[in-house]
């Protein structure tokens, strides 16, 4: 096995920390906003009614 220098370990650590920080920020930010698309099965979805037909 090849021994890694301290510079290589620092690069690996900082790239891992950067990736983790971006991942955590993205998921935290997404969890604060409601979804823009509400499809069937989503909370708050309302069935569309036909525009030309009246419900009697």
Protein Blocks (a to p, Z undefined) as FASTA:
>chain_A
ZZddfklmmmmmmmmmmmmmmmmmmmmmmmmpccfbdcehiahiacdddfkbccZZ
